Structure formats: C-alpha cells, structure tokens
Amino acid sequence: MNKADSNVSCDANNRCVQTFGGKTLVDLNLTYRFSESFSLTAGGNNIFDTYPDKWNAKRDGFTGEAASYSNGQTPYTRNAGQFGFNGAYYYLSANLNF
C-alpha cells in the first residue's frame, strides 16, 4: 500500500479512524461481428488489477490486519468497500443468433 493512499488518525486511547484513498477502475470490452448471426466479445473488468487500501487499525501503521474477522483472512475492510478485492477479471464470449 502506498502511504499516500490512506491516512490513519488515532486518539490517546488508540481508537483510530482510517480515511481511504480514491481509486480508478477501468473496464473494457471489444466486440467483433463476423456475420449477422455470429460475434465474439473479449473484455475485462478492473483490467489494471487495482485493489482497495488495506485495513489499518493501529497507530503504528500496521496494514493488513484482519478487517473485523478472526485469523486475518481478509486484509480489506468490510465497512467501506467501494469495489471488490478479487482483482482483474477477463472474459471471452460468443454470441450466436438463429
């Protein structure tokens, strides 16, 4: 995580608030029509493999701590998820009209 992406401020009792940085996602698809009845589409969602900022609940800047889950299996917050954390998704589809 880039330090400029998010900011954590804490009070004297180590109660912290994290501000998440903005992200840009790019989805793209391209369709080629071979004939009136057949076309292929290739595309992708989040093609640059962008991830949200990791959860950070401590004053010392430790990131990737479990986001309110046990055993640390999810390093992203479940309370402020603007987009998924599975990364890029690519696909190819065919369309056949009868």
N, C-alpha and C positions, 0 to 999 in steps of 0.2 A: 504494500500500500504506500502510496506517495503521501508524505506528511501534509502536503497542501490539499489533499482530497477531503480530509475530515479534521475536525477540531474537537478536543475534549476539554471541558472546564469542570473543576471539582470544587466543592466547598471544604471546610475544615474537617468535616466528618467523612470525607472521601465519597460523598454522594456526587456522582458525575453525570453530566449531560453531554452527549455526543451530537455534533452537527455534521451531517453527511454532505459530501461534495456532489456537485452536479455531474451527470454522465450523459454521453451522447450514444445512442444506439442507431445502427444502420441496418435496415432490412432491404433486400434486393431480390428481384426475380426477373427472369427473361423468358419470354415465350416465343417459340418459332413454330409457325403453322406450315406444315409440309403440304397439306391439301385442305380441302373444305372439311374433311372428316377426321384429320389426324394432326395433333400438335404435341409438342414436348415443352415442359416448363422446368427450368433449373433455377434454383434460388437458395437464399439463406436468410435466416433471422439472426441478428446480432453478429454480423459477418466479421467484425473486428474483435470478437471474443472479449467483450467488455464485462467486467464483474463489478458488483456493488462494493462499497467500502466495507471492510471487515469490522465486526463489533469490537468496541474498545470500551471497557467499563472501569478502567483503572487510571489513576493519576500518572503512573509511570509510563503510560503509552503502550502497554502490552496489548497487542491486537490478536484476534483470532480466538479469544476466549469464547466458551460456549455462549450462545445467544439465548439465555434463559433455558437451555436444555442441559441435561446432565452429560457427562463424559466428553464434552467439547466436540460433538459430531457435526455441529452446524456453526461455522465461524461468522455467519451473517445474521443481522438482527431480523427477527420476525415481526417487529413492530413498525418498521419503516421501509418495507420492501417495495420500491417503485417498479422493479423488474426482477425477473428470475435470476438465479445464480448458477444455472447449468451451462452457461457459456454459449458458444455458437451452435447453430443448428442448420444443416444444409440438406437439400432435398432435390429430387428429380421426379417429375410426374408426367404421365402420358394421358392424353385426352382423346378418346375415340368416339366419334358421333356416328350413329347409324341412320 
